[in-house]
Amino acid sequence: MRILALIPGGISDQILFFPTLKTLNTQYPEAIIDVIVEPRSKNAYRICKYVKEVMVFDFQDNNGLADYLNLLGIIRDREYELAITLEKNWAVAFLLWLNGIPNRIGYKTKSSWFINNPVTQKTEQYNALMYHDLLKGLNIYSPCPDLTINVPKEDIEWAESEQKRINVKTTGYILIHGGASPLTVIQGINKIYPVPKWQRIIEDIQKKQPELPIVLLCGPDDLEWTTEVLNLCPTVKVISPPDIGKLAAVIAGANLMLCTDSAPMQLAVAVGTYTIALFGPTQAKKLLPFQSDRFIGIQSLSDQIADIPTDKILEQIWKNN
């Protein structure tokens, strides 16, 4: 049996879909599972053991007939028996139907004519549960598994060598990630907490626990934010993982993760690192596990993340200390 999952969205969306892939693997242990994702999300599957082949299609693009014909060819070559799609565009479902895939699972919409097992989308719940609900279209009602990932051994070894390099291997460390993806910036979704407020948090931690290093996570999109923080807090350390596996390994080694809503936040959940995450325009209840004492979401009372008081964050940091 060959299964295809079409998963638009960023790396966070992929990680939140991992529990659904895990259940599929459990229910159909002999099946081959492939995915089609956006180019920006392909690297997420370095840390997922349930998928054989990762193909790309830019769901966000202004796709023309040639793009859809190319997608049609990719799907047809592999003769899938089951397709699960998060994409609500009727044209994608039409391609699945045109390919003769007998079981086509997706969310019920006004234009879901080519989905033969539509599932009602419950948008007000944790997104991992919302994605897992699609399996009801296959009469699978098992509980949604927790987020988990598989970090390659070489990535764990890289993280350990970096911890030694910046001298945090024996002390432990607090990890801070305050950046945002370029797409959210383009879309006008402001997830960036002001640097002067991060400065106050960092200085408070350094005053109360001077022996515990603070490390900034700096990805390719975080250079400006990292530079601004270093200008105000020159004693913090910086680590720049080159891929998602090494990023996950660095997060797994932290005592505490302080972050905004981002892919690193989802990795922190997956590896079980105690996490305090800040939310402005997005909703914590949809992006963090329900009623968890390890993953704390601090929601702005407005939709502006900058409106979260630093005192509220510091109160949560020192709550159990």
N, C-alpha and C positions, 0 to 999 in steps of 0.2 A: 504494500500500500504506500502511496506517495501523497503527502499532504503539503499544501501551499498556504502560507500565511502572508497576507499583504498588510504591512504595518507602517502607515505614514507617520510622520512626526520625528521628533528629535531623539537623542539617546535616552532621555528620561522615559519617553513613551516605550522604547524598546525594553528597558529594564522592567517597567511596570507590566509588560506583556510576558516576561519570562515565566511567571507562575502558570499562565495558560499553556505555554509550550511544555512546561514540566508535566502538567496533567495530561496533555496529549500524548507525551512520551510514556507516561504510566499506563494510559488506557490502550495505547497502540504501540507496544514495545518493539515490534518488528517494523514499524513504519519509518519511512524516510521523510524528514521534515525539512522543507526549504522555506526561505522567506524572501520577500521583496520589500526593500526599505529605501528610504531616500539616501542619496550619496553621503550626506552628513552623518548618517547613523550607522553606516556599515561596520565601523570599528567596534560597535557595542558587542558584536558576536564573538569577539576574542575571548569573552568571559562567559559564554553560554555553550554548554555541552550538548544541547538538544537539537541543534540545527546542523544539517550537512552542507547546504549551499546557500550563500547569501548573494542575492542579485539586487540591482539598484534600478529605481525608476523615480524620477523627480515628480512626486505627486503634487508639489506646490507650484510647479512650472505651468506656463500657459501652453499646455500640450496640444499639438495638432494631430491630424490623422496619421502622419508618418510615425509619431511617437507611440500612438496606440497600436499601430500595426507591428511595430518593433516589439512592444510588450506582448502582443498576441503571439508572435513567433517564439518568444522566450518561454511562454507558458505551454504552448502546443508541443514543443520538443520533448517535454518531460512527462506528459500523460498523467496528470494528477487525478486522483479519485475524490479528493476533498479539498475545498478551498475555504479559508476563513479570512474575511476582510474587515478591517476597521474603516476602510475608505468608503465614504457614502456616495461618491460620484457614480451615477447610474452607468456611465460609460465603462467603468472598470468591471462592474457586475455583468454588464453585457458581454464583455470580452471573456469572462469566466464561463458564461452560458454558451458563447460561440465556440469555445474550446471543447464543449461537451463534458465539462466536469460535472459529474452527477450530483454531488452534494456541495451546495454553495451556502455558506453561513455568513450572515451579516446583520447589521442593525435594521430594524424596521423603520422605513421612512415613507414619504409619499411617493417616492420614485424607486422603491426597492423591488421592482417588478421581476428582476432576474435573480433575486435571492430566493431560493426555494425553501429555506429554513430561517425566516427572519426572527430576530429576537428583540424584544423591547429594551431600549437603552435607558438605564437608570443613571442619570448624569449627576445626581446629588450624593453619590457615594464615593468611597475610595476608588481611584481609577483602576487599580489592579483587580478589584472585585468587579468593576464594570466590564473590563475586558474579559474576565473569566466567565461572566454571564453568557458570553457567546456560545460556550460549550453546551448550554441548555438546548441549543439547536440540534445537538447530537444526543440529547437525552442523557447528558452527563451532569449530575447534580452534586458531585463531590465538593467538599470545601476547597476554597482557594488556598493554595500553599503560600507560605511566607516567601518574600523575596530572597532568593539566594543566587550566588554567582560562583563560577569556578575560575579562580585566579591561577594562571600558569606558574609553575615553579620558578621559572626564570624571572618572572615579574616580582615574585616575593623576594628572591635573592637580590634583585636590583634595588628594591626598596630598603632592604637591610643594609646594603652598601651605602646608600644615600644617607640613611640614618646615622651611620658611623661617620660619614664625611662631614655632616653638619653637627656632629657630637650630640645627638639626642637618643642614641640607641639604648643607653642605660637609664636615662632620666625620664623617658616618656615625653610627650609633647601635646600641646593644644594646637589643633589645625584650624586655620581660618581660610574660608573661600568666599570672596565677596563679589566675584565677577558675574558676568551674564553673557549669554550667547549673542553673536551679532544679529541673529534673526529677531530676537526679542527687542533689541534696540531699534532695528528697522521697523518693527511692528508698533513701536511706541510703548512697549510694556516695560516699565521701569522697575527692575528688580534689584537695583544697586543701592545699598545702604550707604549714606554719606561717610566719606573717609574720616572727617573730624570726629564722628560718633564712634567709628571703629577705634580711633586713637584713644578715646576715653576708656573704652572697654579694655584695650590692650594695656594701658597704663594701670588700670585698677587690678588686673590680673598680675602684672609684674610687681606691683606693690605688695599684694597679699601672698603671692606664691612666686617669689623671685627665682627659685630654683627650677621652676617648670618652664622649659622653652616654649616660645610661641613660633609657629611655622606658618608661613603664607603659602597657599597652593597657587601656583602661577602657571596657567595654561597659555596657549598661544593668543587667546583673546583677552587675557588678564594683565597684559604688560603695563598698560596705563594705570590701572587700579593699583597694581603692586608697587609701581614707582611712587605713586602718591602716598601710599601707606609707609613705605621705607623712608620717604622724606620727613615724615612726622615721627616715625618710630624706628630709628635706624638700628636698634638692637635685635629686631625680630629676624628670624631666619627665613630662607626661601627655598622651596623645592619645586622642580618643574618636570613632572613625569611626562615622558614622550608619547605614551599611549594609555588606553583605558585600563589595561591590566595592571600596569605599574601604578597608575593613579589609585586604583582600588586597593592595592597592597599598602600604599602609603597611608590611606585612610584607615585601613584595618589596624595599623600600628598605633594610631592616635588614642590618647586618653579621652579626648573630647573633640568633637567637630562643631565649629560655629560657622554657619553658612546662610546663604539665601537660597531660595527655591532654584534648584539647578540639578544637572546630572550628577555632580559629586554628592549632593544630598541623597539621591537615590542609591548611590554606591554605598554611602554610609549606612543606610538602612539594610542593604543587602549583606554587608559584612558585620553588622551588629554593633558598630561604634556608637557610643552615647552621643546624641546629636541634638543641638538646639538650632532650629532653622527659622529664619525671618520671612514673613509673607506680607506682601502689599496687595498687588492686583490679582494675585492667584490665591487659592483657598487651601489652607493646611489640611482640612478634612478630606479633600480629594487627593492629596499628594503624599500624605503620611498615614501609616497604619493606625487604625482606630484604637483609642484607649491604650496606647503604649507608653510605658514609663521610661523608655530608652530614647524615644524620638519625639522631641517636644517642638511643636510649632507655635511660634509667637505671631499672632495675626494683628496687623494694623487695624485700628478702629475705623480708619478711612481706607481708601485703596492705595494710599501713598506709603511706601515702605519707610520713608524718612520720618514718618510720624510716630514710629515705635520709639518710646523713650528708652534711653540707654539704661536707666535704673531698672526697668522691667527685665532687660536682658541680664544684667548683673545679678539681679535677685534670683533668676533661674539658675545662673552659673553657680552661685554660692549656696543654693538651696540645700544641697546634701553635703556641704563641706563645713 
